[in-house]
Amino acid sequence: METIYDVRQLLKRFGTIIYTGERSADLELMENEVKELYRIQCIETNDYQKALLLLRKEAARLRDEKGAK
């Protein structure tokens, strides 16, 4: 898992498609879904950690971009 697209594909395997039209809201919802999948033991620890790292990095990048404007 290397991109946000990969996280979306992971969620899609479990029937979850997230698109609100707002990137930061999508990232937050995806993080919640990943946490829930891990909590109910549907995904491995490695996938959980990678997904959270990617989602949080992207959220931080968006915040930095917003702050720079």
N, C-alpha and C positions, 0 to 999 in steps of 0.2 A: 504494500500500500504506500503510494508515493504522492498522490494528489487528492484534492477535494473530490474530484470525479470518482476516484477509487472508493472514497468513503460513501459517496452516493450509491455506487454499485453494491457495496456491502449492505447498505440499508435496503436497497431494492430487492436483494435476495430474500429479505424478510417481509416484503410487501409494503415497505415504507418509501413513499416519494414525497419529498419536501420541496415546495416552491411557493414562496410568499410574494416574490417580486422584490424583496428587500434582502440583500446579501447577508447583512449582519443578523437578521432574524432567522434566515435559513441556517446559518452556522450555529446559532444558539439552539434551535430545534433539533438539528442533527446531533449536537453534543448530548442533548437530553435523551434522544433515542439510542445513541450508542451506549450511554450509561445504563439505560434500562435493559438493553440486550445483554450487556455484561452482567448486570445484577441477576438476571434470570438464567444466566449461564448458557446463552445462545452463541456467544462469540468467545474466542480465546483471549487470554490476557494480552498476548502480543498484538493482536488486531485492535483490541481496546486501547492500548497505550499509543499505538501508531495513529489511530483515528483521532484521539483526543489531542495529540501533539499537532497534527495537521490542522485541525479545526481551530485550535487556540492560536497557532502561528498566523493563520489567515485572518482571524478576528483582530489580532494585534496589528497586522499589516493594514487592515482597513481603518482601524483607529488612528494609526500613524498618518495615513493618507488624509483622513478627515481633518486631523489637527494641523497638517501642513498647508491646507487651503486657506 
